C-alpha cells in the first residue's frame, strides 16, 4: 500500500510538472538551444559524447540529439571516492572511450579555463573552441 501511495504521488507530481518541460523553460525556449543544436549538427545525430555541461548534459542530449554520458561533477567524484571507487581522470576517460564515446564536449562560461579542459587538451585534438564551448575528438588520442 505504501509503494502504491508513493507511485500515485510521483505520478501526480510528474503530471503537474509536465508543462514545465526542460528545467522550467517553456518548450522551445531553452536559452542555449541554438548552441546545443549546432553542436549536435556538427557531431551528427546519435553520436556518443561525454559532456561536462549543466544538468548532466540532458539539454545537450535533447536539443543536440546526441547520446550523452555525463562527466561526473566534483561532488559525484567525492561520493565515488568515499565508496572506495577512486579513479583518475585518465581512468575515467579511458572507460568512457571503451564505452564508445567519440567526443568530449565542455560547455559553459569556464569551458576554456577549466583544469578538465587543460587535461583534455594534452591528450586529444580540439575540434571546436569558443568562449563557451570546447569539443575534443577522443578517437584520436595523443594527437
C-alpha positions as CSV (number, residue, x, y, z in Angstrom):
1,X,0.0,0.0,0.0
2,X,2.8,2.4,0.8
3,X,4.5,1.7,-2.5
4,X,1.2,2.4,-4.3
5,X,0.8,5.7,-2.5
6,X,4.4,6.8,-3.4
7,X,3.7,5.8,-7.0
8,X,0.5,7.8,-7.1
9,X,2.2,10.9,-5.6
10,X,5.1,10.6,-8.1
11,X,2.6,10.3,-11.0
12,X,0.7,13.4,-9.8
13,X,3.9,15.4,-9.4
14,X,5.0,14.3,-12.9
15,X,1.7,15.4,-14.4
16,X,1.8,18.8,-12.6
17,X,5.4,19.4,-13.7
18,X,5.0,18.2,-17.3
19,X,4.1,21.6,-18.6
20,X,7.4,23.0,-17.4
21,X,9.3,20.9,-19.9
22,X,13.1,21.0,-19.6
23,X,14.1,22.7,-16.3
24,X,11.3,25.2,-16.1
25,X,11.6,26.7,-19.6
26,X,8.7,26.6,-21.9
27,X,9.0,24.2,-24.9
28,X,11.5,25.6,-27.4
29,X,12.7,28.4,-25.1
30,X,15.8,26.9,-23.5
31,X,18.4,29.8,-23.6
32,X,21.3,27.8,-25.1
33,X,19.1,25.8,-27.5
34,X,20.7,27.1,-30.7
35,X,24.2,26.4,-29.5
36,X,23.3,22.9,-28.4
37,X,21.6,22.3,-31.8
38,X,24.7,23.5,-33.6
39,X,26.9,21.1,-31.6
40,X,24.5,18.2,-32.5
41,X,24.6,19.2,-36.2
42,X,28.4,19.3,-36.2
43,X,28.9,16.0,-34.5
44,X,25.9,14.2,-36.1
45,X,22.7,13.0,-34.5
46,X,23.1,9.9,-32.4
47,X,26.8,10.4,-31.8
48,X,28.0,9.2,-28.4
49,X,29.7,12.0,-26.4
50,X,30.9,12.7,-22.9
51,X,29.7,16.0,-21.7
52,X,30.6,18.3,-18.9
53,X,27.7,20.6,-19.0
54,X,24.9,21.8,-16.7
55,X,22.2,19.4,-15.8
56,X,24.4,16.4,-16.7
57,X,24.1,17.0,-20.4
58,X,20.3,16.5,-20.6
59,X,19.7,19.6,-22.7
60,X,22.6,18.7,-25.0
61,X,21.1,15.2,-25.5
62,X,17.6,16.7,-26.1
63,X,18.5,19.7,-28.4
64,X,21.6,18.2,-29.9
65,X,20.1,14.8,-30.5
66,X,23.3,13.2,-29.1
67,X,23.8,10.2,-26.8
68,X,25.4,11.9,-23.8
69,X,27.3,10.3,-21.0
70,X,27.8,13.0,-18.3
71,X,31.2,13.7,-16.9
72,X,30.9,13.4,-13.1
73,X,30.6,16.5,-11.1
74,X,33.1,17.2,-8.3
75,X,30.6,16.0,-5.7
76,X,29.9,12.8,-7.7
77,X,33.7,12.1,-7.7
78,X,33.9,12.8,-4.0
79,X,31.0,10.4,-3.3
80,X,32.6,7.8,-5.5
81,X,35.9,8.1,-3.7
82,X,34.0,7.7,-0.3
83,X,32.5,4.5,-1.7
84,X,36.1,3.2,-2.4
85,X,35.9,3.8,-6.1
86,X,38.6,6.4,-6.7
87,X,39.5,6.8,-10.4
88,X,41.9,9.3,-12.0
89,X,40.7,11.5,-14.9
90,X,42.7,9.2,-17.3
91,X,40.9,6.1,-16.0
92,X,37.5,7.8,-16.3
93,X,38.3,8.9,-19.9
94,X,39.6,5.5,-20.9
95,X,36.4,3.9,-19.6
96,X,34.3,6.4,-21.5
97,X,36.2,5.8,-24.7
98,X,35.8,2.0,-24.2
99,X,32.0,2.7,-23.9
100,X,32.1,4.0,-27.4
101,X,32.1,7.8,-26.8
102,X,33.7,9.7,-29.7
103,X,33.8,13.3,-28.5
104,X,34.1,15.2,-25.2
105,X,32.0,18.4,-25.0
106,X,32.5,21.1,-22.4
107,X,30.0,24.0,-22.3
108,X,29.7,27.0,-20.0
109,X,31.5,30.2,-19.3
110,X,34.6,28.5,-17.9
111,X,34.9,25.9,-20.7
112,X,38.3,27.1,-21.9
113,X,39.9,27.7,-18.5
114,X,38.9,24.6,-16.6
115,X,41.5,22.1,-15.4
116,X,39.5,19.4,-17.2
117,X,40.0,21.4,-20.5
118,X,43.7,21.5,-19.8
119,X,43.8,17.8,-19.1
120,X,41.9,17.0,-22.4
121,X,44.0,19.5,-24.5
122,X,47.1,17.5,-23.6
123,X,45.5,14.3,-24.8
124,X,43.1,14.9,-27.7
125,X,42.8,17.3,-30.6
126,X,40.5,20.2,-30.1
127,X,37.9,20.4,-32.9
128,X,36.0,23.4,-31.8
129,X,36.8,26.2,-29.3
130,X,34.7,29.2,-28.4
131,X,34.4,31.1,-25.1
132,X,31.6,28.8,-24.1
133,X,32.2,25.5,-26.0
134,X,35.1,23.1,-26.4
135,X,34.9,19.9,-28.3
136,X,37.6,17.3,-28.2
137,X,38.0,14.3,-30.6
138,X,38.5,11.2,-28.4
139,X,39.0,9.0,-31.5
140,X,42.5,10.5,-32.0
141,X,44.3,10.2,-28.6
142,X,47.8,11.6,-28.4
143,X,47.3,13.9,-31.4
